[in-house]
Amino acid sequence: MNIKKLGAAVLAGAVLAGCGTKEEEKVNDPMAVKVNGVVLTQGKIDADVAAIVKAQGDKIPAEQKEYAKQMIGNQVVQSFIVENVLVAKAKAEGFKVTDADKKAREAEFLKAVAKMPDAPKSIEDYFKKFPLGEARARQEFENGILIDNMVKSYQAKRQVKDYTSEAKDIVRNIISNNLAAAKSAGNAEKQIKQLAADLKKVAKADVAKTFAEMAKKHSACPSSSKGGDLGEFTHGQMVKEFDEVAFKLPVGQVSEPVKTQFGWHLVLVTKKTAAVAAKDGKEAQPEKVQASHILIKTAAKQDEPKLADVINYLKNQDSRKFMQEFVMGLVKKAKIEASEKYQQFVPADEKAAPAAKPAPAAKKAVEKPAQK
């Protein structure tokens, strides 16, 4: 089973599980996945995928649509597995969903989506616009609360490690790295200024050749193998500081040292192409520049975090790890079967009892799935 996929699905709280039917119900299309007797058919997966793709409209490029359908189908299956095992566990342990829970979740949800385009004004508005149908939306909403109530209960009971010492080490390392970064920046600036000074001593006719040699020897950019040549580019393709210098600099002239987020640069413009207006059916062409550069990298400086923020970050990581292990423990105990198409979502050690007549295209989960 793909543990990372399932863990991510739960921790994100984005459940898109397809509606299941009890094993004894008659279905008119092949089984895709069965979890503790609850069946998700291929037809229901296809219907969910179609509804989600339709809701996305032109947000999915045509050339990516088939791949997107495959990924959405996988999400439906893994979420179906996770939701079924978690809801079954929560109900078995007596967890309930109260009206107060629903009101709190609605307020939390509306606050989270308030700044989104066409944000729902109420939870009822959201239910009515849900691409998989209003009934599904209501069920997912309540299932999410039920699962959260159980998880919060488990989280509250467990003993969480004191991360103060580890957090102090992280803050100390960041401070140490920032000191090293400052020293690196100073050395880089000194080096780039020396290269600039050396180039000013070179005869104008030899500047391009010397610049290329320096780039091959000193530049940290992959373009160094080509003497620093970056090829042609238009406005906006380079970072702002580099862009401004390149488009103002005359052809054949080396810039003063330029500082960007990547480090220190020297820029040599080798060609300029003026913008061309649209004419006689031909499209307009933007202004272009061809330039070479020498890059001396500097280490990135990190913002120094507050100790309390680092401790909270480590605690949250711990909670996510617990949740992932909790879910996988339940999944491994569940009786899961899958058609050949979805074998990667069956635990490797799952051993299902043989069936007399499996559904067409269905396959018992008795083989180790291929690693993805």
URBELGI-V985411 format. One record per residue. RES is the residue in one small letter. PHI is phi in whole degrees, -180 to 180 (999 if undefined). BURIAL is + if it has 16 or more other C-alpha atoms within 10 Angstrom, else -. Layout:
# URBELGI-V985411
res;phi;burial
RES;PHI;BURIAL
RES;PHI;BURIAL
This chain:
# URBELGI-V985411
res;phi;burial
m;999;+
n;-81;+
i;-62;-
k;-61;-
k;-63;-
l;-67;+
g;-61;+
a;-63;-
a;-63;+
v;-73;+
l;-64;-
a;-75;-
g;68;-
a;-103;-
v;-92;+
l;-124;+
a;-68;+
g;-73;+
c;-65;+
g;-108;+
t;-123;-
k;-65;-
e;-57;-
e;-77;-
e;-70;-
k;-84;-
v;-120;-
n;-101;-
d;-140;-
p;-63;+
m;-66;+
a;-102;+
v;-145;+
k;-131;+
v;-122;+
n;50;+
g;90;+
v;-94;+
v;-103;+
l;-115;+
t;-92;+
q;-64;+
g;-62;-
k;-71;+
i;-63;+
d;-60;+
a;-67;-
d;-64;+
v;-60;+
a;-61;+
a;-67;-
i;-69;+
v;-62;+
k;-63;-
a;-66;-
q;-75;-
g;60;-
d;-87;-
k;-70;-
i;-99;-
p;-59;-
a;-55;-
e;-72;-
q;-106;-
k;-64;-
e;-65;-
y;-64;-
a;-62;+
k;-61;+
q;-64;-
m;-66;-
i;-65;+
g;-60;+
n;-63;+
q;-65;+
v;-61;+
v;-67;+
q;-65;+
s;-69;+
f;-60;+
i;-64;+
v;-63;+
e;-63;+
n;-63;+
v;-70;+
l;-73;+
v;-65;+
a;-61;-
k;-65;+
a;-63;+
k;-68;-
a;-63;-
e;-95;-
g;85;-
f;-73;+
k;-127;-
v;-115;-
t;-99;-
d;-62;-
a;-64;-
d;-61;-
k;-65;-
k;-66;-
a;-65;-
r;-66;+
e;-61;+
a;-63;-
e;-64;-
f;-66;-
l;-65;+
k;-66;-
a;-67;-
v;-103;-
a;-56;-
k;-92;-
m;-79;-
p;-60;-
d;55;-
a;-62;-
p;-64;+
k;-85;-
s;-152;-
i;-68;+
e;-65;-
d;-62;-
y;-64;+
f;-58;+
k;-69;-
k;-97;-
f;-63;+
p;-62;+
l;-98;+
g;105;-
e;-64;+
a;-61;-
r;-63;+
a;-61;+
r;-64;+
q;-66;-
e;-63;+
f;-60;+
e;-71;+
n;-63;+
g;-62;+
i;-66;+
l;-59;+
i;-64;+
d;-61;+
n;-59;+
m;-67;+
v;-63;+
k;-61;-
s;-64;-
y;-66;-
q;-64;-
a;-67;-
k;-83;-
r;-85;-
q;-89;-
v;-98;-
k;-60;-
d;-81;-
y;-97;+
t;-59;-
s;-64;-
e;-64;-
a;-66;+
k;-63;+
d;-63;-
i;-64;+
v;-63;+
r;-61;-
n;-64;-
i;-64;+
i;-62;+
s;-62;-
n;-65;+
n;-67;+
l;-65;-
a;-66;+
a;-64;+
a;-64;-
k;-66;-
s;-62;+
a;-64;+
g;-64;-
n;-66;-
a;-64;+
e;-63;+
k;-63;-
q;-68;-
i;-67;+
k;-68;+
q;-68;-
l;-64;+
a;-64;+
a;-65;-
d;-64;-
l;-68;+
k;-68;-
k;-86;-
v;-85;-
a;-61;-
k;-53;-
a;-68;-
d;-104;-
v;-60;+
a;-61;+
k;-66;-
t;-65;+
f;-59;+
a;-62;+
e;-65;+
m;-65;+
a;-62;+
k;-62;+
k;-86;-
h;-114;+
s;-72;+
a;-93;+
c;-89;+
p;-55;-
s;-68;+
s;-59;+
s;-65;-
k;-108;-
g;72;+
g;88;+
d;-67;+
l;-99;+
g;76;-
e;-85;+
f;-151;+
t;-109;+
h;-56;-
g;93;-
q;-82;-
m;-110;-
v;-61;-
k;-52;-
e;-62;-
f;-68;+
d;-57;+
e;-61;-
v;-68;+
a;-61;+
f;-83;+
k;-93;-
l;-71;+
p;-68;-
v;-62;+
g;88;+
q;-103;-
v;-92;+
s;-74;+
e;-72;-
p;-54;+
v;-117;+
k;-100;+
t;-131;-
q;-65;-
f;-92;-
g;142;+
w;-106;+
h;-127;+
l;-116;+
v;-119;+
l;-126;+
v;-82;+
t;-107;+
k;-163;-
k;-133;+
t;-122;-
a;-69;-
a;-66;-
v;-124;-
a;-76;-
a;-65;-
k;-160;-
d;53;-
g;83;-
k;-89;-
e;-71;-
a;-68;-
q;-120;-
p;-77;-
e;-63;-
k;-130;+
v;-133;+
q;-113;+
a;-145;+
s;-116;+
h;-149;+
i;-115;+
l;-115;+
i;-110;+
k;-71;+
t;-124;+
a;-69;+
a;-75;+
k;-94;-
q;-98;-
d;-67;-
e;-78;-
p;-79;-
k;-77;-
l;-57;+
a;-62;-
d;-67;-
v;-68;+
i;-61;+
n;-64;-
y;-61;-
l;-66;+
k;-65;+
n;-66;-
q;-61;-
d;-62;-
s;-65;+
r;-65;+
k;-64;-
f;-60;+
m;-63;+
q;-62;+
e;-67;-
f;-63;-
v;-63;+
m;-64;+
g;-62;-
l;-69;-
v;-63;+
k;-67;+
k;-82;-
a;-75;+
k;-92;+
i;-121;+
e;-125;+
a;-152;+
s;-70;+
e;-57;-
k;-63;-
y;-118;+
q;-61;+
q;-67;+
f;-97;+
v;-101;+
p;-55;+
a;-61;+
d;-98;-
e;-70;+
k;-123;+
a;-91;-
a;-65;-
p;-65;-
a;-106;-
a;-67;-
k;-140;-
p;-66;-
a;-63;-
p;-53;-
a;68;-
a;-95;+
k;-143;+
k;-68;+
a;-85;+
v;-117;+
e;-110;-
k;-70;-
p;-71;+
a;-67;-
q;-76;-
k;-97;-
